[in-house]
Amino acid sequence: MLAEERLERIIVEAKSHRIIKITDLRDMLGVTARTIRRDLEELERRGILKRTHGGAVWVGDPAHDLTFAVRASTCREEKARIGAAISNMVKPGEAIIIDAGSTMVEVARNIPDLPGLTVTTNSLSVAAELVGKRNVTTIMSGGVLRETTLSLVGHKAEETFREINADRAFIGTSGITIEHGFTNSNPFEAEVKRAMIRAAREVIVAADHTKLGKVNLASFAALDDVDLLITGVEADEAIIRQLEARGLRVMLA
């Protein structure tokens, strides 16, 4: 089991039980107590757990708990520019994937009513934006609704994207770094993003500038899994240069 997979299992246990013990995690995950302690240290560093003697307690991820309305109100102008830039990439007759998230809503809002365009999404908000675009076929994934992001997650959502082939996937992220790649605060959303990426011929990540340099709980893609990152002109130039030096193509909107 990879380190990030262990962290995801630990966060699920912690959120479910609120208090977790090193001995229980050791037995459940089949690793040493020393490894579990390192994992708990990492999760404490990220602000998700608070270590105690012999275990840890759930603190939660503040970014994870922000409501969709709050996220939608931040960097609104920048997200609108990103959505407009992406709209020019979509062609008639294509099959595309649009992820959940406030930036992705701007993508859906800006996409023209192109003949033969098919959009598959796990976002209630994205689907709502596409209503009225009569030439666009919208496919909703199955899954369990997450109220904070208005996204569908879980096995049924992942299955939807495993069964399709798309020309492009437009993916959101809550963190981008050289070391950890693209990350998300929720492991269940991260799993759906992985399925979206595997389903697409081209992968485009769209994120406002505040996501650069941030790390969240669950990694869902390495830098070389993504063909293009679109962010705002407000982005830190030093971080952009570092990403480009690693081979990631970056577009500023």
FINU-159141 format. One record per residue (C-alpha): x, y, z; residue in one letter. Coordinates in steps of 0.5 Angstrom, whole numbers, padded with zeros to 4 digits, always signed. Example, Ala and Ser with C-alpha at 12.3 -4.5 7.8 and 13.67 -1.06 7.14 Angstrom:
<rs>
+0025-0009+0016A/+0027-0002+0014S/
</rs>
This chain:
<rs>
+0000+0000+0000M/+0003+0007-0002L/+0004+0012+0003A/-0002+0017+0000E/-0007+0011+0001E/-0005+0009+0008R/-0006+0017+0009L/-0013+0016+0006E/-0015+0010+0010R/-0013+0014+0017I/-0017+0020+0015I/-0023+0016+0014V/-0022+0012+0020E/-0021+0018+0024A/-0027+0022+0021K/-0031+0016+0023S/-0029+0015+0030H/-0026+0021+0032R/-0021+0018+0036I/-0016+0013+0033I/-0010+0009+0036K/-0003+0007+0033I/-0004+0000+0035T/-0011-0001+0032D/-0008+0003+0025L/-0002-0002+0026R/-0006-0008+0025D/-0011-0005+0020M/-0006-0003+0015L/-0001-0008+0017G/+0005-0004+0018V/+0010-0002+0024T/+0008+0003+0029A/+0014+0007+0027R/+0011+0008+0020T/+0004+0010+0023I/+0007+0015+0028R/+0010+0018+0022R/+0004+0018+0018D/+0000+0021+0024L/+0006+0027+0024E/+0004+0028+0017E/-0003+0029+0018L/-0002+0033+0024E/+0003+0038+0020R/-0003+0038+0015R/-0008+0040+0020G/-0012+0034+0020I/-0011+0031+0026L/-0008+0032+0033K/-0003+0027+0036R/-0004+0024+0043T/-0001+0019+0047H/-0002+0013+0043G/-0006+0016+0038G/-0009+0022+0035A/-0016+0026+0035V/-0020+0028+0029W/-0019+0036+0028V/-0021+0036+0021G/-0019+0040+0014D/-0022+0047+0014P/-0021+0047+0007A/-0025+0041+0006H/-0031+0044+0010D/-0032+0050+0006L/-0039+0051+0003T/-0039+0051-0004F/-0042+0058-0004A/-0036+0061+0000V/-0031+0058-0005R/-0035+0060-0011A/-0035+0067-0008S/-0027+0067-0008T/-0023+0069-0014C/-0029+0070-0018R/-0026+0074-0023E/-0020+0070-0024E/-0025+0064-0025K/-0029+0067-0030A/-0023+0069-0034R/-0020+0061-0033I/-0027+0059-0036G/-0027+0063-0042A/-0020+0061-0044A/-0023+0054-0043I/-0029+0055-0047S/-0025+0056-0053N/-0022+0050-0053M/-0028+0046-0054V/-0030+0043-0061K/-0037+0041-0064P/-0038+0034-0063G/-0033+0032-0058E/-0034+0028-0051A/-0031+0032-0045I/-0031+0031-0038I/-0032+0037-0033I/-0030+0036-0026D/-0034+0039-0020A/-0032+0045-0016G/-0033+0053-0017S/-0028+0054-0022T/-0031+0048-0026M/-0038+0052-0026V/-0035+0058-0029E/-0032+0053-0035V/-0039+0050-0036A/-0042+0057-0036R/-0038+0059-0041N/-0038+0053-0046I/-0042+0055-0052P/-0048+0051-0054D/-0044+0047-0059L/-0047+0042-0064P/-0046+0034-0062G/-0042+0036-0055L/-0043+0031-0050T/-0041+0033-0043V/-0040+0028-0037T/-0040+0031-0030T/-0041+0029-0023N/-0043+0036-0021S/-0050+0038-0020L/-0048+0045-0021S/-0044+0044-0027V/-0050+0040-0030A/-0055+0046-0028A/-0051+0051-0032E/-0051+0046-0038L/-0059+0047-0038V/-0062+0050-0044G/-0056+0049-0048K/-0060+0045-0053R/-0054+0042-0057N/-0050+0039-0051V/-0052+0033-0048T/-0051+0032-0041T/-0049+0026-0037I/-0049+0025-0030M/-0045+0020-0026S/-0048+0016-0021G/-0046+0016-0014G/-0047+0019-0007V/-0048+0027-0006L/-0043+0031-0002R/-0047+0037+0000E/-0040+0042+0001T/-0038+0041-0006T/-0045+0039-0009L/-0041+0033-0012S/-0042+0026-0013L/-0037+0021-0011V/-0036+0013-0009G/-0036+0007-0013H/-0042+0009-0018K/-0039+0016-0020A/-0032+0012-0021E/-0036+0007-0025E/-0039+0012-0030T/-0032+0015-0032F/-0029+0008-0032R/-0034+0006-0038E/-0033+0012-0042I/-0028+0015-0047N/-0027+0023-0047A/-0023+0027-0052D/-0021+0032-0046R/-0022+0032-0038A/-0023+0039-0035F/-0021+0038-0027I/-0021+0042-0021G/-0015+0042-0016T/-0015+0045-0009S/-0007+0044-0009G/-0001+0044-0013I/+0006+0043-0011T/+0012+0040-0015I/+0013+0035-0009E/+0006+0032-0009H/+0003+0034-0016G/-0004+0035-0016F/-0008+0034-0009T/-0015+0035-0006N/-0018+0035+0001S/-0023+0029+0000N/-0020+0022-0001P/-0027+0020-0005F/-0027+0026-0009E/-0019+0024-0011A/-0021+0017-0013E/-0027+0020-0018V/-0021+0025-0021K/-0017+0019-0022R/-0022+0016-0026A/-0023+0022-0030M/-0016+0023-0032I/-0016+0015-0034R/-0022+0016-0039A/-0019+0022-0042A/-0014+0023-0048R/-0012+0030-0046E/-0012+0032-0039V/-0013+0040-0037I/-0013+0042-0030V/-0016+0049-0028A/-0015+0052-0022A/-0014+0060-0019D/-0008+0062-0017H/-0009+0061-0009T/-0008+0053-0010K/-0001+0054-0013L/+0004+0052-0007G/-0001+0048-0003K/-0002+0041-0001V/-0008+0037+0001N/-0009+0030+0004L/-0010+0026-0003A/-0006+0026-0009S/-0010+0025-0015F/-0005+0026-0021A/+0003+0027-0022A/+0005+0033-0026L/+0006+0029-0032D/-0001+0026-0032D/-0003+0033-0034V/-0002+0036-0041D/-0004+0043-0039L/-0005+0047-0033L/-0009+0054-0033I/-0009+0059-0028T/-0010+0066-0027G/-0005+0072-0028V/-0004+0073-0021E/+0000+0066-0020A/+0007+0067-0017D/+0012+0067-0022E/+0017+0063-0019A/+0012+0057-0018I/+0010+0058-0025I/+0017+0057-0027R/+0019+0051-0023Q/+0012+0047-0026L/+0015+0049-0033E/+0022+0047-0031A/+0019+0040-0029R/+0015+0039-0036G/+0008+0042-0034L/+0005+0047-0040R/+0002+0053-0036V/-0003+0058-0039M/-0005+0064-0036L/-0012+0067-0036A/
</rs>
